[in-house]
Amino acid sequence: MNKVILITGASAGIGKEAAKQLLQAGNVVYGAARRFDKMSDIEASGVRVLQMDVTNEQSMVAGVNSILKAEGRIDVLINNAGFGAYGAVEEVPMSEAKYQMEVNVFGAARLIQLVLPSMIDHHFGKIVNISSISGKFALPLGAWYHASKFAFEALSDSLRNEVKQFGVDVIVIEPGAIKTEWANIATENLLKVSGQGRYKQMTEDFAKMIKSMDDSTAGEPKLIANLIKEVITTEQPETRYAAGYMAEELLSMRKTMTDREFDDMLSSLLNRK
């Protein structure tokens, strides 16, 4: 059966690519994003677009209600909207830290609250939370981004065990490095916040590392889009999937290395002694 799907962050990258592929597979796809004008291409192809800000209660309620009114149900929610607020803990303004959590955690959680009653009524639903390998380990200068993804992972685990009794699956996808706008936005924010002062050298090294991965080794958004398409058609999906540059390798190292060993490995990546 074709599914009614809502995907956030559909204006670029993974979200836009996933919306295209899920539509081509015959589903009814609603793409939501703040940047409504950036979705004109997928709208032309048949994706039904919504202007939605995951930090704005009214826009989330209105978006979900409009889908329920038109379709009678929402089968799949893909929480993909997110960004990375980078900078040293000492220097990131608390207002930015709170906004990071608002977008990456609380907005997704509120959408889950809004779609669950319909899923439970139909005894079917799939909630796909796009986390990151950054939800399993933390790099320097990314504390608030990592904190948001660690929280998203925990929220997903609790939710999974609450709603499986109602026929609802909760699936976490953990991308590694992917070619999206995320890297440029994160780097610009990092340089603005910590590009001067005591963290300047570390910041420059880190920005260089991110850019090198994005330019030469990062995976294409279609890699994660394909994975999303696969997991929502799997009858008994795994709880977690990882894909993208160095995703499985880094997750394996985090499991087997001590904290000190992992810290040393990160230092070598940043060319720091």
ChimeraX attribute file (.defattr): number of C-alpha atoms within 10 A of each C-alpha:
attribute: neighborCount
match mode: 1-to-1
recipient: residues
	/A:1	6
	/A:2	12
	/A:3	19
	/A:4	22
	/A:5	24
	/A:6	28
	/A:7	23
	/A:8	26
	/A:9	24
	/A:10	29
	/A:11	25
	/A:12	19
	/A:13	20
	/A:14	27
	/A:15	26
	/A:16	26
	/A:17	21
	/A:18	27
	/A:19	33
	/A:20	22
	/A:21	17
	/A:22	23
	/A:23	22
	/A:24	14
	/A:25	12
	/A:26	12
	/A:27	16
	/A:28	20
	/A:29	25
	/A:30	24
	/A:31	27
	/A:32	29
	/A:33	24
	/A:34	19
	/A:35	15
	/A:36	15
	/A:37	12
	/A:38	14
	/A:39	22
	/A:40	13
	/A:41	13
	/A:42	19
	/A:43	18
	/A:44	10
	/A:45	11
	/A:46	15
	/A:47	24
	/A:48	19
	/A:49	23
	/A:50	26
	/A:51	19
	/A:52	23
	/A:53	20
	/A:54	27
	/A:55	19
	/A:56	13
	/A:57	14
	/A:58	11
	/A:59	16
	/A:60	22
	/A:61	15
	/A:62	14
	/A:63	21
	/A:64	19
	/A:65	16
	/A:66	13
	/A:67	18
	/A:68	15
	/A:69	9
	/A:70	8
	/A:71	11
	/A:72	12
	/A:73	22
	/A:74	25
	/A:75	23
	/A:76	22
	/A:77	25
	/A:78	26
	/A:79	25
	/A:80	25
	/A:81	26
	/A:82	23
	/A:83	18
	/A:84	23
	/A:85	25
	/A:86	29
	/A:87	26
	/A:88	21
	/A:89	15
	/A:90	10
	/A:91	13
	/A:92	21
	/A:93	12
	/A:94	12
	/A:95	8
	/A:96	13
	/A:97	18
	/A:98	12
	/A:99	15
	/A:100	21
	/A:101	22
	/A:102	18
	/A:103	20
	/A:104	26
	/A:105	25
	/A:106	18
	/A:107	21
	/A:108	26
	/A:109	19
	/A:110	16
	/A:111	21
	/A:112	17
	/A:113	10
	/A:114	16
	/A:115	22
	/A:116	21
	/A:117	13
	/A:118	16
	/A:119	22
	/A:120	16
	/A:121	12
	/A:122	15
	/A:123	15
	/A:124	18
	/A:125	28
	/A:126	22
	/A:127	25
	/A:128	23
	/A:129	25
	/A:130	25
	/A:131	31
	/A:132	25
	/A:133	24
	/A:134	22
	/A:135	20
	/A:136	17
	/A:137	17
	/A:138	18
	/A:139	13
	/A:140	17
	/A:141	23
	/A:142	19
	/A:143	20
	/A:144	24
	/A:145	26
	/A:146	24
	/A:147	21
	/A:148	27
	/A:149	27
	/A:150	21
	/A:151	18
	/A:152	23
	/A:153	24
	/A:154	13
	/A:155	15
	/A:156	22
	/A:157	16
	/A:158	11
	/A:159	17
	/A:160	18
	/A:161	12
	/A:162	12
	/A:163	17
	/A:164	15
	/A:165	11
	/A:166	15
	/A:167	14
	/A:168	23
	/A:169	23
	/A:170	23
	/A:171	25
	/A:172	25
	/A:173	23
	/A:174	25
	/A:175	25
	/A:176	23
	/A:177	23
	/A:178	24
	/A:179	22
	/A:180	17
	/A:181	13
	/A:182	16
	/A:183	19
	/A:184	16
	/A:185	14
	/A:186	20
	/A:187	23
	/A:188	14
	/A:189	17
	/A:190	23
	/A:191	18
	/A:192	14
	/A:193	21
	/A:194	23
	/A:195	19
	/A:196	12
	/A:197	10
	/A:198	10
	/A:199	17
	/A:200	15
	/A:201	14
	/A:202	19
	/A:203	26
	/A:204	17
	/A:205	14
	/A:206	21
	/A:207	20
	/A:208	14
	/A:209	15
	/A:210	17
	/A:211	15
	/A:212	12
	/A:213	16
	/A:214	21
	/A:215	11
	/A:216	9
	/A:217	15
	/A:218	19
	/A:219	21
	/A:220	18
	/A:221	21
	/A:222	19
	/A:223	16
	/A:224	26
	/A:225	20
	/A:226	15
	/A:227	15
	/A:228	23
	/A:229	15
	/A:230	12
	/A:231	20
	/A:232	23
	/A:233	13
	/A:234	9
	/A:235	8
	/A:236	9
	/A:237	15
	/A:238	13
	/A:239	15
	/A:240	17
	/A:241	21
	/A:242	19
	/A:243	19
	/A:244	21
	/A:245	19
	/A:246	17
	/A:247	18
	/A:248	17
	/A:249	10
	/A:250	17
	/A:251	18
	/A:252	11
	/A:253	13
	/A:254	16
	/A:255	12
	/A:256	11
	/A:257	12
	/A:258	11
	/A:259	12
	/A:260	9
	/A:261	13
	/A:262	17
	/A:263	16
	/A:264	14
	/A:265	15
	/A:266	15
	/A:267	15
	/A:268	11
	/A:269	12
	/A:270	19
	/A:271	12
	/A:272	12
	/A:273	6
